[in-house]
Every structure is written in C-alpha cells, then in structure tokens.
Amino acid sequence: MWRSFLIAVRFLTRLPLPSAGVETGHNVERSVLFYPVVGLIIGMLLWAATGLTSHVDSELRAALILAVWVVLTGALHLDGLADTADAWVGGLGSRERTLAIMKDPCSGPAAVVALVLVLLIKFAALKELLIQNDVAVLFLAPIIGRTAVLVLFLTTPYVRPSGIGTALARNLPRRATIVVVASAVAVMALLGGRATIWPLSAAVLLVIGLRAWMIRRIDGMTGDTAGALVELTECAVLVAQAFMATAAR
C-alpha cells in the first residue's frame, strides 16, 4: 500500500518524494485509491500558503496561492484541459478527429483560451474567498477534484487501447474504489457540515454534465478528459463557495 501511495503522490504532484521502487501492475492499479489523500495533501499545502502570504493584499495573495497550486501539480491537469479544449473545438463533432487532436502535443487557440479562463476564474474566486476569510475550501477543492476522477473511472469506459489510463480502468479495484469515494464524501460532509452542500452539489452537477458530454463525443473518457475534469471541478467548487460566502456577507 505504501508503494501505491507513493506512486499516486509522484504521479499527481511534483513533491520530491522517494521512488516507489518496482512499480508493479498491482501497485499502480491500487494507486488510484489514494487520489483523494493526495488531494488532501495538496489542500494542506495550499492552506499553509495562505498563512505564509497573510501579510500581502488579497490580489497578490490569490495569485501566489494559485501559482503554488499549479507548481504543486506540475500543471498536469491543466495540460489535460488544454488538450481537451483543442480537441472538442477542432474535432468538429467527430470522435476520431477529437481523439487524434488530443494526442497532438501542440496547443491551439482553444487550449490557450480555456487555460486563461479557468485560471482567471480560479484567481477571482480565490481573491473573494480570501477577502471573506473563507479558506477551508482550499482543503475541499483538491479532494473533490481527485475524487471526481475516481467516479469517472467507475462509471465511464476508457477509450484508448493502451496507456496508463487503460491499465487503471481495466484493472480498477472497483469495490475498494467505491468505498474510497463514499468515505471521502462522508468525511468531507461530516467535517464541513452544511458548508459543503454547495461545493459538493456543484461538483456533482459538473461531473454528470461533463461525463455525458464525453460519452456523446468520444463514447467514454481519456486521461486528458480526466485532467480537464479535475480542473473544472476545482474551479466549480471555488466558484460555488465564493458565491455562498458573498451571499452570506
């Protein structure tokens, strides 16, 4: 289990942890069970960043926290968002064309626009939450985003014939994954109470909508669409919490 945990952390972050040693198929497949835990680690580091930047104004503070967020993940999910945006726009409704564009390492205008918009919205939401001193959501957003990936793997076919995602989807420990998802949601609800209603609801609606969109376009998911799901879910959680904090003001 320790090796699976290390694999998950090393894959989803750029934290300088030791190698997991021999990465057997079993260890890699079970690494998905630790995705919400990795989200918690990211959330703790983001919360620490709020303390270290408490002496600067809200705009610079929000920008610095967002920069830490991107660096921690190595822009892994932003890359998936960029590839997905290019493919959805350039694919012109064709499954084959969409999948082909997602494999292209070059980024087009749609990718740039998607990245700018998501980062801008995250920045604005973070600024508002910092003004309201409502930073607990920095724990929630990374956990919910990575739990959403598990839900996607549980409910959606993986359409690539080969790759890391293919192996994860084919050999997913389904029962254990369901337990992890249920546990993550229960823990967040118990610790956050009523404050988690809006963020969790926003995440659920987004996952349902994006999953349906993936099924219509490519009959399933890829690693890039999973990355896009993480970014968009985190963004939705921040925005929902910012709206709630503003309404309660």
C-alpha positions in Angstrom: 0.0 0.0 0.0 2.9 2.4 0.8 4.2 1.9 -2.8 0.8 2.6 -4.2 0.6 5.8 -2.1 4.0 6.9 -3.4 3.0 6.2 -7.0 -0.1 8.3 -6.6 1.7 11.3 -5.0 4.5 11.2 -7.6 2.1 11.0 -10.4 -0.3 13.7 -9.3 2.2 16.1 -7.8 5.8 17.3 -8.1 6.6 16.7 -4.5 10.2 15.4 -4.1 9.3 12.0 -2.6 11.5 8.9 -2.9 10.8 6.4 -5.7 8.2 3.7 -5.1 10.7 1.1 -6.2 9.5 -1.5 -8.6 6.1 -0.3 -9.9 4.2 -3.5 -10.4 0.8 -3.5 -12.1 -0.8 -4.2 -8.8 0.8 -1.2 -7.1 -0.1 1.1 -10.0 -3.7 -0.1 -10.2 -4.2 0.5 -6.4 -2.6 3.9 -6.5 -6.0 5.4 -7.6 -7.3 4.6 -4.2 -5.0 7.3 -2.8 -6.1 10.1 -5.1 -8.3 11.8 -2.5 -5.5 11.5 0.0 -3.2 13.3 -2.5 -5.9 15.9 -2.8 -5.8 16.4 1.0 -2.0 16.8 0.9 -2.4 19.5 -1.8 -5.1 21.2 0.2 -2.9 21.2 3.4 -0.1 22.8 1.4 -2.4 25.4 -0.1 -3.7 26.2 3.4 -0.1 26.6 4.6 0.4 29.0 1.7 -2.5 31.2 2.9 -0.7 31.6 6.2 2.7 32.4 4.6 1.1 35.1 2.4 -1.2 36.6 5.1 0.8 39.9 5.1 0.1 40.8 1.5 -3.0 42.2 -0.2 -5.7 39.8 -1.4 -4.9 40.1 -5.1 -1.2 39.2 -4.8 -2.1 36.5 -2.2 -4.6 34.9 -4.5 -2.0 34.9 -7.4 0.7 33.4 -5.2 -1.6 30.6 -3.9 -2.7 29.8 -7.4 0.9 29.7 -8.5 1.7 27.3 -5.7 -1.3 25.2 -6.8 -0.1 25.0 -10.4 3.5 24.2 -9.4 2.5 21.5 -6.9 0.6 19.6 -9.6 3.1 20.3 -12.4 0.2 21.7 -14.5 -0.7 18.0 -15.1 -4.4 18.6 -15.2 -4.1 21.9 -17.0 -2.4 20.0 -19.8 -5.4 17.7 -20.0 -7.7 20.7 -20.0 -5.8 22.3 -22.9 -5.7 19.1 -25.0 -9.4 18.5 -24.4 -10.4 22.1 -25.3 -8.5 21.9 -28.6 -10.0 18.5 -29.4 -13.5 19.5 -28.6 -13.4 22.6 -30.7 -11.2 21.2 -33.6 -12.9 17.8 -33.6 -16.0 19.3 -35.2 -18.2 16.5 -33.6 -16.1 13.7 -35.0 -15.0 11.0 -32.5 -11.9 10.0 -34.5 -10.8 13.6 -35.1 -11.3 14.5 -31.5 -9.2 11.6 -30.2 -6.5 12.4 -32.8 -6.2 16.1 -31.8 -6.0 15.1 -28.1 -2.8 13.2 -28.9 -1.2 16.2 -30.7 1.3 17.9 -28.3 0.8 21.3 -29.9 -1.7 23.8 -28.4 -4.2 25.8 -30.4 -6.2 28.9 -29.6 -9.0 26.9 -27.8 -6.4 25.5 -25.4 -5.0 28.9 -24.6 -8.5 30.4 -24.1 -9.5 27.5 -21.8 -6.4 27.8 -19.7 -6.7 31.6 -19.3 -10.4 31.5 -18.4 -10.0 28.7 -15.9 -7.0 30.3 -14.2 -8.7 33.7 -14.2 -11.9 32.3 -12.6 -9.9 30.4 -10.0 -7.9 33.6 -9.2 -11.1 35.7 -8.9 -12.8 33.1 -6.7 -9.7 32.8 -4.5 -9.5 36.5 -4.1 -13.1 36.7 -2.9 -12.7 33.8 -0.5 -9.5 35.4 1.0 -11.4 38.6 1.5 -14.2 36.7 3.3 -11.5 34.7 5.2 -13.1 31.5 3.9 -10.1 29.4 3.1 -11.4 26.0 4.3 -12.5 25.3 0.7 -8.8 25.0 -0.2 -8.9 21.6 1.5 -12.1 20.7 -0.3 -11.4 21.6 -3.9 -8.3 19.3 -4.4 -10.0 16.4 -2.7 -13.3 16.8 -4.6 -11.4 17.1 -7.9 -9.5 13.9 -7.4 -12.5 12.0 -6.1 -14.3 13.1 -9.2 -11.7 11.2 -11.3 -12.5 8.0 -9.4 -16.2 8.5 -10.1 -15.3 8.9 -13.8 -13.2 5.7 -13.8 -16.1 3.8 -12.1 -18.8 4.9 -14.5 -17.1 5.7 -17.8 -15.3 3.5 -20.4 -11.7 4.3 -21.2 -11.4 4.6 -24.9 -7.7 4.5 -25.5 -6.4 1.0 -26.5 -3.2 1.4 -24.5 -1.5 3.6 -21.9 -1.5 4.1 -18.1 -5.2 5.0 -18.0 -6.1 1.9 -19.9 -4.5 -0.3 -17.4 -6.0 1.6 -14.5 -9.5 1.4 -16.0 -9.2 -2.3 -16.9 -7.9 -3.4 -13.5 -9.6 -0.9 -11.3 -10.3 -2.3 -7.8 -14.0 -1.3 -8.1 -15.3 -2.3 -4.6 -12.4 -0.6 -2.9 -12.8 2.5 -5.2 -16.5 2.8 -4.3 -15.6 2.6 -0.6 -12.9 5.3 -1.0 -15.4 7.6 -2.9 -18.1 7.1 -0.3 -15.6 7.6 2.5 -14.2 10.8 1.0 -17.6 12.3 0.6 -18.7 11.3 4.1 -15.6 12.7 5.7 -15.9 16.0 3.8 -19.6 16.3 4.7 -19.0 15.4 8.4 -16.1 17.8 8.8 -17.5 20.7 6.7 -21.2 20.3 7.7 -23.6 22.5 5.8 -20.8 24.5 4.3 -20.0 21.6 1.9 -23.5 21.4 0.4 -22.9 24.0 -2.3 -19.4 22.9 -3.3 -20.4 19.2 -3.4 -23.6 19.9 -5.3 -21.7 22.0 -7.9 -19.1 19.2 -8.3 -21.8 16.5 -8.7 -23.7 18.5 -11.4 -20.4 19.2 -13.2 -19.3 15.6 -13.2 -22.7 14.5 -14.5 -22.7 17.1 -17.3 -19.1 16.5 -18.4 -19.4 12.8 -18.3 -22.5 13.0 -20.6 -20.6 15.3 -22.9 -17.7 12.8 -23.1 -20.0 9.9 -23.8 -21.7 11.8 -26.6 -18.4 12.9 -28.3 -16.0 10.0 -27.8 -18.0 7.3 -26.2 -16.0 7.5 -22.9 -13.0 9.1 -21.3 -9.3 9.6 -21.8 -6.5 10.8 -19.5 -6.9 14.2 -20.9 -10.6 14.4 -20.2 -9.9 13.2 -16.7 -7.4 16.0 -16.2 -9.9 18.5 -17.6 -12.5 17.2 -15.1 -10.1 17.8 -12.2 -9.5 21.4 -13.2 -13.1 22.2 -14.0 -14.4 20.6 -10.8 -11.9 22.5 -8.6 -13.0 25.7 -10.4 -16.7 24.9 -9.8 -16.1 24.2 -6.1 -14.2 27.5 -5.7 -16.9 29.5 -7.5 -19.7 27.8 -5.6 -18.1 28.6 -2.3 -17.3 32.2 -3.3 -21.0 32.7 -4.3 -22.1 31.3 -0.9 -19.6 33.4 1.0 -20.7 36.5 -0.8 -24.4 35.8 -0.3 -23.8 35.3 3.4 -22.0 38.6 3.8 
